[in-house]
Amino acid sequence: MEVLRTAILDWVWRKKGNPFSPLEVIRQMYPQSWESFVPEILEVMMQMNSEGLIKVVLDGRDIFPKHFPTGKEEILPVSKPEGKKKG
């Protein structure tokens, strides 16, 4: 679901490095029926994590690659390593 990927990336940008729940994203998108979309947002979140587009943590710790998401996870931006400074 490309729209969910876009929504997650939008939240990463808007939160400016602060963690957020994937459930926040889906609640804003579908306020009346958000619960119907929980499996999809969690699947997309985990795929984006495995692709290195976002970082998913649980209780502040990186999740395991085979982690089964529950909705308690938080999303963070991927920190990019700083390049060598010319000088």
Secondary structure as UniProt FT lines:
FT   HELIX           2..15
FT   TURN            16..17
FT   HELIX           22..29
FT   TURN            31..33
FT   HELIX           34..37
FT   HELIX           38..50
FT   TURN            51..52
FT   STRAND          54..58
FT   TURN            59..60
FT   STRAND          61..62
FT   TURN            65..66
FT   STRAND          74..77
//
